[in-house]
């Protein structure tokens, strides 16, 4: 079997067929047998080892959720057996350090770790951090083989394995679905999207192999001198930041797997690298991963593989730089909410109100206060709402906050009336939450605060008394640190924050 198969694993249930693959003598026949715990054979598949790669692959018939099963692959007198195998839904979790944070590091860690034993059918697996200049067929190393969750393997250490966000997402999905969930972590802290993108995806956005330069404390892009002028010396991207190296070593080896969905938490690094290309690189990565997983799984992974992500939280409270705000906007392909025409089949957890200024995990050399908030429970709750609505088709579920549908100027009263898609709940008054572009031209734009006059059921009225020039634009929560903890300006009655917009 390939290295990521093992005892206690979860394979994708029907209607898709789970893909199983491994190694053998070129030209030899391999018999794959799935049997129940008592030995009753459920299905048998015969396939051939291809040369010169020495690999074999087969697609199992679609299976209902449940188990346990035993899976055996045999070639002549040689057999390899996997036990305690279940069928359910398999989710891949990827990204940088906020995805890597373990349960040990989050809010109420001791309670969360103690609860792990109550979820034996949420199985976990973690690929080891690895990079490669060429696409690999198999993982070089594994941090956590397929395992039943325990306090030990969920609380292994800081920024190691297993991902707290991934675990909580899987646990919440299990509580809703009531059948096995398999979680695969492939993440590495401090890494930009370019490292997780294939060369094919980067070319689609016009990015060459050397897509930027890094700086001490983060990344800079040569196209943004305002960010990079005070940082010296600059060095070419290297190590795990190098374009495509994590795609090659940590994603490409997983492509044969049949997946139910992807969860992604990444973007902090790109607030300092190719920030204004993220509106291309992120949709391109999603489309490319979908094509690759669908093709390599013999069509078993859905071509519109559900893809959920976390919109960036916070960085530092006092900052004149708007790179985090721009990156949040670019995470939606500059459309504000998902799914949208450029990002179909996606869902988003807004996290800008889950700030954590006192987090002890944000004060390393690379990052400053607030970069690693400990409240991953609310992030996962919001993410699983999107998963249930988009991936599982629960049309009645409210999974995102209110978003404006139109804005109308009342020039006689110097007011701006904004209509929203949902009922509004106002939690906080902040004179800079809304801003208008009060200028004769869009670039550069003079942004002025537009104080809230009233908040009605589905409408907000802003005062424009300070603006005598034309109003050319409107933005909301456009800051690195736009909210207090669980206290942005606007929410819906379900407690989901209104996302930022421009």
N, C-alpha and C positions, 0 to 999 in steps of 0.2 A: 504494500500500500504506500501511497504518498505520505510524506512525513506528518501531514496534519490530520490523518485518520488515526483513530485510537479508541481504546475502551472508553465508555461513558459518553461517546459523542452523540450529537443530534444531527440527523440527516433531514433534508427538506421533505415534508409530506406532500401528498397530492393537493391539487391536480398536477403539479409538476413531478417529474421523475428525478430522484436523487442520482447524481453522477458519482461514480466510484472509479478511481484509477490508481495505477501503481506501476511497478517495475517487474521485469522478468527477462528471460532469455529471448532474444529476437526470434520471431517466427513461432514460438511455442504457444500452445493453447492454454488459456487461463479460465478456470471455472470459478465463478462467483456464486456463492450460495447464501441465501438469507433464510434463517431458521428461527423458530420460536424458542423460548427458553427450554422447553421440554424436548427439543430436537426435531420437531415437525418442520419439514422444509416448506417454506412459503414460496420461494421462487429460486430459479437457477438460471444463470446467464453464462454463456461461453463466448469468449472474445480472444483475440490474438495479439501477441506482443509485436509492436511495430519496430522495424529496424530503420535506421541505426539508433534511434532514440532509446530503444529498450523499454518503451512504455506501453501500457494497455489501458483501455478505458471502456466503461460500459454504463448504460443508463438503466437504473432499476425501474420496474413498473411502479406507477404511482401508488403510494401507501397511505392508509388512514393514519391519523395521529395515534401515538401510543408506543408500547414496547413492554418489556425489553426484548431485543432480538440479538442474535449472534450472526455476524457477517464473516464469511470465510472466503479467502481467495486461494486457489490451489493450482499449482503447475507441476504435473507429474506427482512425485511423492512429497514435494515441498508445499506446505500450507502455512498461511498466516491468518490468525483469527482475532477478531475484535468482538468484545462482549459488552453487554449492558448498553446496547445501541437503541436509541429512541428516534421516532419520527415526529417532527414538529415543524416549527418555523426557524430558519437560520438568518440571523442578522449580522452584518459586518459593521464594526465600529472603527472609525479611523480619524486621524487628525493630529493635532499637536498637544501641548502639555495639559490643557484643560480636559482633553479626552484621556490622557495618561494618568491623571490624579487617581489614586486608589481610594477605596472605602475608608482606609485608615486616616485619610486626610480631610474628610468632609465633616459637615455638621452632624452631630449625634452619631459619631463613628462607632462608639462602643455598642449602642443599641442596634445599629445597622449590621454590625459584624455578628452580634448574637443572634440576629434574625436569619442569618444565611442558611442555617440548617433546616429551616422550614420550607426551603425551595429546592428540593433535590432534583426537580425536573427542569430547572433552569441551569443548563450546562455551560461551562466557560472554557475558552481556549485563547491563548495569547501568543502571537508570533513575536520572536525576539527582534529588537531593532537591528536592521541590516541594510546595507546599501550595495548597489552593483552598477557598473557601467553598461552591463548588457542585461537583457531580459532573462530571468532565471525560470527554470521549469518547476523547481521545488524550493521550499523554504530552506535557508541555510541552517537555521537554529530555531528552537521553540523555547519560549520562557515558561509557558504553562501548558502542558498537554491537556487534552480534553479531561475535564474534572467535574465532579459534583462539588458545588460551592461549599466552602468552609470559611471560618473566620481567618484561618491561616492564609489561604490562597487569595482571599479578597483583600486582606490587609497586609500584603507581603512587605510593603515599604512605601517610601515616598517616590512618586513618579516612576513606578516600575510596572507592576501588574497586580491585580487586575483592575481595569478601568471602572471607577465608581459610576460614571455616567452611563456606561454601557450596561453595567450590572443593574442599575436602577431602572433603566429603560426596559431591559428584559424582564425584570421582576414585575414591573407594572403591567407589561403586556401579558405576562403569564396570569396575573390576577384577573385580567379582563377576558383572556382567551380560554384559560383553564386547560391548556395542553402544553407539551414540552416546547421550550424555546432554547435554541442554541446561539451562543454569543461568541463571535470571533473578533478579537482585538488585534489591529495592526496599526499602531500609532507611534509617533516619535515627537517629543517635545521640541519646540523652537524651530519647526520646519515650515517652509513656505509651500504654497500650493504647487509651485513649479516642480518641486521634488517628487510630488505624488502624481504628476501628470506625465503621460507618455509623450514621446517626441512628436507623435502624430497630433496630440491635443495642443501642444505648444505651438506647433506650426500653424494650426488653425487660427491662433490669435496673433500670428506674426512675430512670435518670440523665437529668437535664435537660441542656440545651446547655452551660451553665456548670457543669462537673462537679467543680470543685475550685479550689484556689488554689496557686500555686507559690511556692517560697521560694528564696533564694540557697543554692546547694549541693544542690538537689534539689526535692522537692515536699512539700507538706503537704496534709492533708485537714481541713476544718473540724470533722469529726466526731471527730478525734483530738487533743484539746487537749494531751495529754502530749507529743506530737511537736511541736506548733506553738507552745507557749506562749513559748518562748525565741527565736522567730524573728520579727523585724520588720524592715522592713514587709513585708506580704504583698501580692501583686498577682494580679489575675485571670489565668487561663491565657491565653497568647497565643502567636503564632508557630506553630512546628510542634507545640507542646503542645496547641493548641486542638482540642477534640473534632471528629472526622470529617475534618479538613483533609487528612490523609495518605491516608485512604481515598479521598477525592474525587480527589486529584491523582496518586496513585501506585499504587493498587490498582484503582479503578474503570476506568481506561483499559486494564487488562490482562484484563478479564473475558472477552472473546471468546476468549482463548487456551484451547486444550485442554491441561490440565495432568495430570501423573501424580501429583504430590504437592506438599506445602508443608513447608518447614522454617522454624521460628520460634525466635528467641532474643530475648526481651524480658521485662521485668518489674522490672528494677532501679528504673526510674522510679516504678513503682507500689508499691514499698516505702515511698514517701513520698506517695502520692496514691491515695485510694480503695482502700487495701490490702485491706480486708475485703470489698470488692465484687468482687475479682478472681475469686472462685469463681463469680460469675455472668458478669462481663464477658468472661472468657476462653472458657468454653464457648459464650457467645452469639456472640463473634467467629467461632469455628470454624464454628458452624452457619450463620451468615450468609454467610460467605465461600463455604461449600459450596453453599448455595442460589444465590448470585449467579453463581458460575462455571459451575454446571450449567445455569442458565437462559440465560446470555448466550452459551454455547458451543453452543447448540441441542441440549443434552442430551449432548454428547460428553464433557465432564468428569464423572467419576463423582459421583453425588450424595453418596456417602460418601468424598469426596476424602481420601486419607491425609494426616494432619496430624501431623508430628513437631515436638517442641520440646525445648529445653534447660532443665532445671530450674536455678534460679539457683545460681551458684557462691558466691563470698564477697564481703564488703565490707570489713570491717576487723576485725582480730583481737580487739581489746578493745572490746566493746560490750555494754551491758546491754539494748539494744533488741532485740526479737525480730521486727521487721518482716520481715526477710529469711526467717526461719523460717516465719512466717505466710504469706508470699507463696509459698514453695515448696509449702506444703500446699494453698493455694488454686489453684496451677497444676494440681493433680490433681482439682479440684472437691471438695476435702476428703475424698477417698477413698484417697489415698496412692499408688496405682499406676494406670497406664493400659495398655491401654484399659479403660474401665469403663462403667457404664450411662449416666452423664451425658456421657461423652466417648468414644463408640465410634469405632473406626478411627483412634485416636491412638497415638503412641508417644513415649517420653521418654528423654532422656539425663541421668542423674544426674551433676552436676558439682561437688558440694560438696567433693569430695576433690581437685579440680584447682586448688587455691588457689595464689596467686602473690604473696607479700608484696612481692617486690622488682621487680614489674613497673613499668617506667618509664612506663607508659601510664595509671596510675591516680592521678596526683598533680596533676591539673588542678584548677581552682577547683571544678568541679562535683562531683568524686568524690575519695575518699580511697583509701588503699592497698588493693590487691587487687581492685579492681572490674573490671579488664581482664586476666584471666589469659592468659598467652601459649601455654599448652598447648591448642591447638585440635585437635591430632591425636587425642587421646584422646576429646575431645568428639565429634568427627566419627565416630570408630570406633564409639562407643556409639550414636550416632544412626543410622548406617547399619545396625547390627544390628537396630534397631527397624524401620527401613524395609524391610529384607529379610523380616522376620518378619510385619509387619502389612500393608505395601503389596504385597509380592510373595509372601506366603503360604508362607514357609519355616517350616513347623510344627516342624521339628526344631531350629531355632535358639534357643538361650538368649539372650534379648535384654534381660533386666532382672534385677536382683539379688533376693536373698531378701526375703520379706515375711512378717510374722507372720500366722498363721491363727487363733490363739486364745491367750488368756492365762488361767491358772488360779491362783487364790490358794491357798496352803497356809498357813492361819492358824496351825496348830500350830507350824510351823517358821519362821513369819514370812518366807516365801519367795513369790516370784511366778515361775511356770513359763510360759515363752513358747514356743509351737510355731511353726516357720517352714516356708515352702513349699519350700525348697531346702536342700541341704547348706550348712553354714556354715564359713567360714574366718575365724578371728580374727586380725587384724593388729595391733591396738593395744588397750592397756588404758587406760581413762579412766574415772575414778570418776563423771563427770557425763554420760557418754554416754546412759545410761538415767535417767529421772527419773519419780517417781510423784507424783500429786496426793494429798497426804496432808492431808485437810481434811474438815471437816464439811459443806462446801458447795463447789460447783464454781466459783463466782465470788464473790470472788477465790479462786483456788486456791493452796495452799502447795505449791510443787514442791520435792521433796527428791531428792538423788541416791540411786539404787538400785544399789549396786555389783554387778558380775557375780560370781557364785559359781562357776558352771561354764558352759562352752560345749560342747555335745555335737553330734552329727551334724546334727540339725535342731531343736535346742532350746537355750534360754538360761534359766538360773536366776538370779534376782536376789534380793538380801538386802533385807529391809524392816525391819531392826532399829530404824532411826531413826524409824519411823512408828508412832505409837500411835493415830492417828485412822483412820477408814475410808480405804481406797485407792479413789479415785474416778476416777483416770485414769492413763495411761501415755504417755510420749513418748520418742522416740529422736532423737538428733542435732538437738535443737531449739536451735540457736544460729546466729548470723550466720556464725561461723567454726567449724564443728563438727569438722573433721578436719585432720590434717596432709596434706601432698601425697602422694597415692596411699596414704593410711593412715588410713582410717576404722576403726571398731571391727570391722565385719562385712562380709564379701564372700561371693560364691559361688566355687566352684572355677574358674570362667571369669574371675575378676577383676573382676566387676561389683559395685559397692557396694550394700549394702542401703539403700534410700531412707529418708528421715526419715518419721516418722509421729507422729500425735497420737491 
